[in-house]
Amino acid sequence: MPALEVKYKNAALRVELDGDRSAALFINNIQRMQESLTTLPGTLRLSSSVQTDYEWHEFIEVIVTFDEKDITISLHASNSEIACETYPAQMDDDR
């Protein structure tokens, strides 16, 4: 499944998607949060704070939107979008 990776100031940010409509936020290779979606369409929100400089912290938020055709990952730092990617949704006949 897709993963969005961004180097933001002194932090390595990564969002990984799983085939069961779940998303995980990693900051500096440490998983900070994971959520799963039960129905389509739907939106997941993941968030955490990160130290990006000496005595400087920023709020990181990930918004993952799932629908029948696409999955969009939007990555924000302190309320500013720093990355956004859209991927085709995987077709799964069992759901």
C-alpha positions in Angstrom: 0.0 0.0 0.0 1.1 3.6 -0.5 3.2 5.6 1.9 3.9 9.3 2.0 7.3 10.4 3.3 8.4 14.0 4.0 11.4 15.5 5.6 10.2 18.5 7.5 12.8 20.6 9.2 14.5 18.1 11.6 11.8 15.5 11.5 11.2 12.5 9.2 7.4 12.2 8.7 5.8 9.1 7.2 2.2 8.0 6.7 1.6 4.4 5.8 -1.7 2.9 4.5 -2.7 -0.7 5.0 -5.0 -2.8 3.0 -7.7 -2.8 5.7 -8.3 0.9 5.4 -6.0 1.9 8.2 -3.4 4.6 8.4 -0.4 5.1 10.7 1.7 8.2 11.4 5.4 7.8 12.0 7.7 10.5 13.2 11.4 9.8 13.1 10.5 6.1 12.6 8.4 5.9 15.8 4.7 5.1 15.3 2.8 7.9 17.0 -0.8 7.0 16.0 -2.9 4.5 14.0 -6.6 4.5 13.1 -8.9 2.3 11.0 -11.9 3.1 9.0 -15.0 0.8 9.0 -17.1 2.3 6.1 -16.6 4.0 2.8 -16.5 6.9 2.1 -14.7 8.2 5.2 -11.9 10.3 6.7 -9.2 9.5 9.3 -7.4 12.1 11.3 -4.0 11.4 12.9 -2.0 13.9 14.9 1.0 14.4 17.1 3.4 17.1 18.1 7.1 17.0 17.0 10.2 18.8 18.1 11.6 20.4 14.9 14.3 22.6 16.5 15.7 23.5 19.8 12.7 24.3 22.1 10.4 24.4 19.0 7.5 22.1 18.7 5.0 21.8 15.9 1.6 20.2 15.6 1.5 17.5 12.8 -1.9 16.4 11.4 -2.7 13.9 8.8 -6.0 13.7 7.0 -6.7 10.5 5.0 -9.8 10.5 2.8 -11.0 7.2 1.5 -13.7 6.7 -1.2 -14.4 4.0 -3.7 -12.0 5.4 -6.3 -9.2 7.3 -4.5 -7.3 7.6 -1.3 -5.9 11.1 -0.5 -3.3 11.8 2.2 -2.9 15.4 3.3 0.0 16.2 5.7 -0.1 19.4 7.7 2.4 21.1 10.0 1.1 23.9 12.3 -2.0 24.3 10.1 -0.1 24.6 6.8 -0.3 21.8 4.2 3.2 20.5 3.5 2.3 17.5 1.3 -0.7 16.0 -0.4 -0.9 12.8 -2.6 -3.8 11.0 -4.2 -3.6 7.3 -4.9 -6.1 4.9 -6.7 -8.1 2.8 -4.2 -7.4 -0.9 -4.2 -10.3 -2.9 -5.4 -11.3 -5.6 -2.8 -14.3 -7.8 -3.7 -14.6 -9.1 -0.2 -15.8 -5.8 1.2 
